[in-house]
Amino acid sequence: MKLKSSLTIVAILVLGCCSAFGQKTVSLGFLSYDQKTQYCDYEVLTLTAPTAVGVHNIQAPDCSVEDQNGVMVGVQTTIPATSTLPVTGSVYAFADNTGDAYIGSGGGYACGCAFLYLSKTTPSTQQQMQDGIYGWAFYYTFGGTQFLGNYGFLTKTLGSTDGKQSFGDYL
């Protein structure tokens, strides 16, 4: 009887600690801003507000990438609706080494670029898609110049639905 009570107490403590830390893991796919292309890469994020870590998965079967995924680390922030950025509101801003992971995988070199991902944490709703409220965007820099790489909506679909659109197609 004591063993059963002890295990119950341990289980309650573990569940209590997990919920106290508020950790949540989400997996989200990338749909283009025009709602026509579902990209083959996707993100797996572990959120522990106000910080987060993740994997930018570019090894999906339809991405034709064999080497490695990118890693992400970020913080929760708010981008004002009055900004000129495509993604606004409550988001996570992530540093992402996908450029080095993807570009460098062929020749073993680092591209020297920096990626910044902005991501909401839930799939876009039909209403958000209709209203043009985007869920993700990425920026990259070479030599101090910043570029908007791409942006769009978040989906529950992990990887492309047609197997034709690779991650590298939008770099």
C-alpha positions as CSV (number, residue, x, y, z in Angstrom):
1,M,0.0,0.0,0.0
2,K,2.8,2.4,0.8
3,L,4.5,1.8,-2.6
4,K,1.2,2.6,-4.4
5,S,0.8,5.8,-2.3
6,S,4.4,6.8,-3.0
7,L,4.0,6.3,-6.7
8,T,0.8,8.4,-6.7
9,I,2.5,11.2,-4.9
10,V,5.5,11.1,-7.3
11,A,3.1,11.1,-10.3
12,I,1.2,14.1,-8.9
13,L,4.5,16.0,-8.3
14,V,5.7,15.2,-11.9
15,L,2.4,16.4,-13.4
16,G,2.4,19.5,-11.2
17,C,5.9,20.4,-12.2
18,C,5.2,20.0,-15.9
19,S,2.2,22.2,-15.8
20,A,3.8,24.7,-13.5
21,F,6.6,25.2,-16.1
22,G,3.9,25.5,-18.8
23,Q,5.9,23.6,-21.4
24,K,4.1,23.0,-24.7
25,T,5.3,21.3,-27.9
26,V,3.8,22.2,-31.2
27,S,4.5,21.1,-34.8
28,L,3.5,23.4,-37.6
29,G,3.9,23.4,-41.4
30,F,4.4,26.3,-43.7
31,L,1.9,27.4,-46.3
32,S,2.8,30.2,-48.7
33,Y,1.3,33.6,-48.5
34,D,-0.7,32.9,-51.7
35,Q,-2.2,29.8,-50.1
36,K,-1.0,27.6,-53.1
37,T,2.2,26.0,-51.9
38,Q,2.7,23.8,-48.8
39,Y,6.4,23.7,-48.2
40,C,8.2,20.5,-47.4
41,D,9.9,21.8,-44.2
42,Y,8.2,22.4,-40.9
43,E,9.0,23.5,-37.3
44,V,8.8,21.6,-34.0
45,L,8.7,24.1,-31.2
46,T,9.0,23.5,-27.4
47,L,7.5,26.6,-25.8
48,T,8.2,27.5,-22.2
49,A,7.2,31.2,-22.1
50,P,8.9,33.5,-22.5
51,T,11.5,31.3,-24.2
52,A,11.4,28.5,-26.7
53,V,13.6,26.0,-28.5
54,G,12.9,24.2,-31.7
55,V,14.0,22.2,-34.7
56,H,13.5,23.5,-38.2
57,N,12.9,20.1,-39.9
58,I,14.2,20.2,-43.5
59,Q,14.7,16.4,-43.6
60,A,11.0,15.7,-44.4
61,P,10.8,12.9,-47.0
62,D,9.7,15.3,-49.7
63,C,12.5,17.9,-49.0
64,S,15.2,15.7,-50.5
65,V,17.7,16.9,-47.8
66,E,19.9,14.2,-46.2
67,D,22.2,16.0,-43.9
68,Q,20.8,17.9,-40.9
69,N,18.0,20.1,-39.7
70,G,18.3,23.6,-38.3
71,V,18.1,24.4,-34.6
72,M,16.1,27.3,-33.2
73,V,16.2,29.3,-30.0
74,G,13.8,32.2,-29.3
75,V,11.8,34.5,-27.1
76,Q,8.2,35.6,-27.0
77,T,7.6,39.1,-28.2
78,T,4.9,41.3,-29.6
79,I,5.1,43.0,-33.0
80,P,2.8,46.0,-33.3
81,A,0.0,45.9,-35.9
82,T,1.2,49.3,-37.1
83,S,4.6,47.8,-38.2
84,T,5.3,47.0,-41.9
85,L,6.1,43.4,-41.1
86,P,3.9,40.7,-42.5
87,V,3.5,38.9,-39.1
88,T,2.3,41.0,-36.2
89,G,0.9,40.4,-32.7
90,S,2.1,37.8,-30.2
91,V,4.9,35.8,-31.8
92,Y,8.1,34.0,-31.0
93,A,11.3,35.4,-32.6
94,F,13.8,32.6,-33.3
95,A,17.5,32.6,-34.3
96,D,17.7,29.7,-36.7
97,N,20.8,28.0,-38.2
98,T,18.9,26.5,-41.1
99,G,21.0,28.4,-43.7
100,D,24.2,26.8,-42.5
101,A,22.5,23.4,-42.1
102,Y,21.0,23.4,-45.5
103,I,23.4,25.4,-47.7
104,G,26.5,24.1,-46.0
105,S,25.4,20.5,-46.1
106,G,26.5,20.0,-49.7
107,G,30.0,21.3,-49.4
108,G,30.7,21.3,-45.7
109,Y,31.0,25.1,-45.4
110,A,29.0,27.7,-43.5
111,C,27.1,30.3,-45.5
112,G,27.8,33.1,-43.0
113,C,24.2,34.1,-43.0
114,A,21.8,34.6,-40.1
115,F,18.1,33.6,-40.1
116,L,15.4,35.2,-38.0
117,Y,12.1,33.4,-37.9
118,L,8.9,35.0,-36.5
119,S,6.3,32.4,-35.7
120,K,2.9,32.3,-34.1
121,T,2.2,29.1,-32.1
122,T,-1.1,27.8,-33.6
123,P,-2.2,26.9,-37.1
124,S,-3.9,29.7,-39.1
125,T,-7.7,29.6,-39.1
126,Q,-9.7,29.9,-42.3
127,Q,-10.8,33.4,-41.2
128,Q,-7.1,34.4,-40.6
129,M,-6.2,33.1,-44.0
130,Q,-9.1,35.0,-45.6
131,D,-8.1,38.2,-43.8
132,G,-4.4,37.9,-44.6
133,I,-3.2,37.5,-41.0
134,Y,0.1,35.6,-41.5
135,G,1.5,33.1,-39.0
136,W,5.2,33.0,-40.0
137,A,8.0,35.0,-41.7
138,F,11.7,34.6,-42.1
139,Y,14.4,37.1,-42.6
140,Y,18.1,36.6,-43.5
141,T,21.2,38.7,-43.7
142,F,24.4,38.6,-45.7
143,G,27.0,41.2,-44.9
144,G,24.7,43.3,-42.8
145,T,21.9,43.7,-45.3
146,Q,18.5,42.3,-44.2
147,F,16.1,40.6,-46.5
148,L,12.5,39.2,-46.1
149,G,12.9,35.6,-47.2
150,N,9.3,34.5,-47.2
151,Y,6.1,34.5,-45.2
152,G,2.7,32.8,-45.0
153,F,0.3,30.8,-42.9
154,L,0.9,28.0,-40.4
155,T,-0.8,24.7,-41.0
156,K,-1.2,21.3,-39.3
157,T,0.2,19.7,-42.5
158,L,3.8,18.7,-42.0
159,G,5.6,18.7,-45.3
160,S,4.3,19.4,-48.8
161,T,1.2,17.7,-50.1
162,D,2.5,17.4,-53.6
163,G,6.1,16.5,-52.9
164,K,7.4,19.1,-55.3
165,Q,8.2,22.2,-53.3
166,S,11.5,22.0,-51.4
167,F,12.9,24.2,-48.7
168,G,15.6,25.4,-51.0
169,D,13.1,26.8,-53.5
170,Y,12.5,29.8,-51.3
171,L,16.0,30.7,-50.3
